[in-house]
Amino acid sequence: MKRRAFLGLGAAAAVSPAVFAVPVNRPQKFDESYDVVIVGAGGAGLAAATEAVKNKLSAIVLEKESVVGGSSLICGGQWAVGGTQEQEKRRIKDSEELFIKDMMTTGQNQNDLDVVKAYVRETKALYEWMTKDLGVKPISVTLSGGMSVPRAHTFKPAEVINALRKFAVDGGAKVVTRAKAERLLWDHERNCIAGVRVSRRGTMVNIEAKKGVVLAAGGFSRNPKMLKKYAPLLENAAVITGLGTQGEGILMAQAYGADMIDTNYIKASYGFTLKPSTIKDMALTQFKGAIVINKTGRRFMDESISYKTQADIAFAQPEGKSWMVFDDNIRKTAMKMDPMQDGILWKSIDEGKCPPYVFMGGTIEEAAQKAGLDPKVVAETVKKYNSYVDAGKDPEFGRAGLASGQGKLVRIEKAPFFIFPSVGAMIGTYCGVRITPKAEVVDVFGETIPHLYAAGEMTGGVHGASYMTGTAFSKAMSFGRIAVRAISQRK
Ligand SMILES: Cc1cc2nc3c(=O)[nH]c(=O)nc-3n(C[C@H](O)[C@H](O)[C@H](O)COP(=O)(O)OP(=O)(O)OC[C@H]3O[C@@H](n4cnc5c(N)ncnc54)[C@H](O)[C@@H]3O)c2cc1C
């Protein structure tokens, strides 16, 4: 007898799901029935629903919040994709091969190559479908953390989410809000996941998934217990993720033995104002030429590395404090390149108003004085850094470019100058259940859990040890589609 079947038979009848993490038997009769039940209506869940429509599968998307979108709706909209027409127009040479290579380098080869390949292929197909058939368009293409060429296509996330939702709903998929998935249900005769127990607007219902369940319930930044367990150092970091990111999808899969991976690489993201509440509080100015200094007024890292690794290093500085230093040229470039972040953050400066979260001065010394840093040391740091730019070599930290060693370094020289106190904040957990390239959930013994699929932030394998900007939003949508396609193709 198979291990899971044994657990199902032995435990199910007497078990209360609130007490034991073992399979919960399906009821004799379900309240509702669909080919596919999708848990979570963020990018992953809604993309999964579009694929159900395309493959003529009946589908329901369960969303516990009163609005759809999750973290996907409030994200920065950066979508990494390689070899697009937008890149060609800008004479950017990119390819799927280079994208895969960059992913593996950024992830320090701790990511799963086959899963990465599946992601990179799918994100391009998805991008092409959405830009050509659903009419969503990128605002800009920019170089960001982990990329060797500009590859972050910035979209308005609400446009993307609305387009997915509309396609899914128009095609007959049901999207239900205030419907919280509580437990996965097991069919011990067919030996597979059979459905989901759901609390929907005050009533508990059992919903059958005839062909499969897709868990797309996001990460766990807002679950203090899980954060303490997997990332104790980030327990007190600011969190700005969607309200629903409480890890329930992961827990439901874990109850069936799902393996967890990449948990040792959970990181905050660097570049936020000291009290962030949305993605508009994040600067990407370091990738346009800003340097980062600590309380001593000196640099402490290569500012072109992934903003997740930057957050780790910045938290380790004296008192956990650090500041970006840049000039007006860098500010203007950053505003143009990242309209959804720097474009918003530094806008009022053009209108003659310096926002309260940055210190501005006619000289470096003046800005440093206002920031409470030693003006002389900061000025020396900038002078030294400018000499590295001129020499084309940074002997201290090996910064060889603006982002990931790419892009020509620029001097910090044009007044006014800015000093921006910045911290890391949690915008996601980026680790989770192990999946195959077909989005099947894999258990701790390496077996797939029959009829259980997962997509998006609650999965591991794509990012590995670090993170390329723009690969979480698109990973979510890509694996949502992959999961349902795999369900539709399964014999
Ligand atoms: C501020 C911010 C900025 C970001 N910027 C970027 C960016 O520019 N580029 C990028 O690539 N990534 C970015 N990310 C990360 C990226 O947005 C997410 O990793 C990705 O969108 C997650 O998609 P998802 O569908 O997996 O999860 P979500 O979009 O979070 O959706 C999960 C949904 O599941 C629901 N849910 C949870 N539990 C249950 C349950 N039990 N029952 C029913 N429903 C449930 C949630 O309420 C939620 O709506 C950003 C994230 C944040 C927070």
The ligand as a MOL file (V3000), in Angstrom:
LIG
                    3D

  0  0  0     0  0            999 V3000
M  V30 BEGIN CTAB
M  V30 COUNTS 53 58 0 0 0
M  V30 BEGIN ATOM
M  V30 1 C 5.1390 45.8700 -2.6080 0
M  V30 2 C 5.5690 44.7370 -3.4740 0
M  V30 3 C 6.2790 45.0010 -4.6280 0
M  V30 4 C 6.6770 43.9450 -5.4530 0
M  V30 5 N 7.2690 44.2340 -6.6420 0
M  V30 6 C 7.5340 43.2260 -7.4960 0
M  V30 7 C 7.9690 43.5040 -8.8070 0
M  V30 8 O 8.0500 44.6490 -9.2450 0
M  V30 9 N 8.2670 42.4400 -9.6070 0
M  V30 10 C 8.1640 41.1550 -9.1830 0
M  V30 11 O 8.5000 40.2360 -9.9190 0
M  V30 12 N 7.6940 40.8720 -7.9500 0
M  V30 13 C 7.3510 41.8660 -7.1140 0
M  V30 14 N 6.8270 41.5890 -5.8930 0
M  V30 15 C 6.5540 40.1910 -5.5580 0
M  V30 16 C 5.3660 39.6870 -6.3500 0
M  V30 17 O 4.3810 40.6840 -6.4450 0
M  V30 18 C 4.7460 38.4460 -5.6920 0
M  V30 19 O 5.7180 37.4960 -5.3290 0
M  V30 20 C 3.7660 37.7720 -6.6470 0
M  V30 21 O 2.9550 38.7170 -7.2960 0
M  V30 22 C 2.9430 36.7760 -5.8620 0
M  V30 23 O 1.8920 36.2930 -6.6440 0
M  V30 24 P 0.9850 35.1290 -6.0860 0
M  V30 25 O -0.1580 35.0170 -7.0090 0
M  V30 26 O 1.8140 33.9460 -5.8170 0
M  V30 27 O 0.5110 35.6440 -4.6670 0
M  V30 28 P -0.4900 36.8670 -4.3180 0
M  V30 29 O -0.5290 37.8560 -5.4160 0
M  V30 30 O -0.1370 37.3360 -2.9670 0
M  V30 31 O -1.8870 36.1430 -4.3050 0
M  V30 32 C -2.2150 35.1690 -3.3640 0
M  V30 33 C -3.6830 35.2970 -3.0500 0
M  V30 34 O -4.1020 34.1680 -2.2880 0
M  V30 35 C -5.0120 34.5960 -1.3090 0
M  V30 36 N -5.0650 33.5840 -0.2490 0
M  V30 37 C -4.1410 33.2980 0.6840 0
M  V30 38 N -4.5340 32.2970 1.4720 0
M  V30 39 C -5.7610 31.9220 1.0280 0
M  V30 40 C -6.6970 30.9530 1.4560 0
M  V30 41 N -6.4700 30.1760 2.4960 0
M  V30 42 N -7.8560 30.8460 0.7660 0
M  V30 43 C -8.1420 31.6500 -0.2850 0
M  V30 44 N -7.2910 32.6170 -0.7010 0
M  V30 45 C -6.1050 32.7430 -0.0670 0
M  V30 46 C -4.4400 35.9290 -0.8800 0
M  V30 47 O -5.3960 36.7000 -0.2000 0
M  V30 48 C -3.9970 36.5090 -2.2060 0
M  V30 49 O -5.0060 37.2620 -2.8150 0
M  V30 50 C 6.3960 42.6230 -5.0730 0
M  V30 51 C 5.6800 42.3690 -3.9170 0
M  V30 52 C 5.2430 43.4210 -3.1250 0
M  V30 53 C 4.4300 43.1340 -1.9020 0
M  V30 END ATOM
M  V30 BEGIN BOND
M  V30 1 1 1 2
M  V30 2 1 2 3
M  V30 3 2 2 52
M  V30 4 2 3 4
M  V30 5 1 4 5
M  V30 6 1 4 50
M  V30 7 2 5 6
M  V30 8 1 6 7
M  V30 9 1 6 13
M  V30 10 2 7 8
M  V30 11 1 7 9
M  V30 12 1 9 10
M  V30 13 2 10 11
M  V30 14 1 10 12
M  V30 15 2 12 13
M  V30 16 1 13 14
M  V30 17 1 14 15
M  V30 18 1 14 50
M  V30 19 1 15 16
M  V30 20 1 16 17
M  V30 21 1 16 18
M  V30 22 1 18 19
M  V30 23 1 18 20
M  V30 24 1 20 21
M  V30 25 1 20 22
M  V30 26 1 22 23
M  V30 27 1 23 24
M  V30 28 2 24 25
M  V30 29 1 24 26
M  V30 30 1 24 27
M  V30 31 1 27 28
M  V30 32 2 28 29
M  V30 33 1 28 30
M  V30 34 1 28 31
M  V30 35 1 31 32
M  V30 36 1 32 33
M  V30 37 1 33 34
M  V30 38 1 33 48
M  V30 39 1 34 35
M  V30 40 1 35 36
M  V30 41 1 35 46
M  V30 42 1 36 37
M  V30 43 1 36 45
M  V30 44 2 37 38
M  V30 45 1 38 39
M  V30 46 1 39 40
M  V30 47 2 39 45
M  V30 48 1 40 41
M  V30 49 2 40 42
M  V30 50 1 42 43
M  V30 51 2 43 44
M  V30 52 1 44 45
M  V30 53 1 46 47
M  V30 54 1 46 48
M  V30 55 1 48 49
M  V30 56 2 50 51
M  V30 57 1 51 52
M  V30 58 1 52 53
M  V30 END BOND
M  V30 END CTAB
M  END
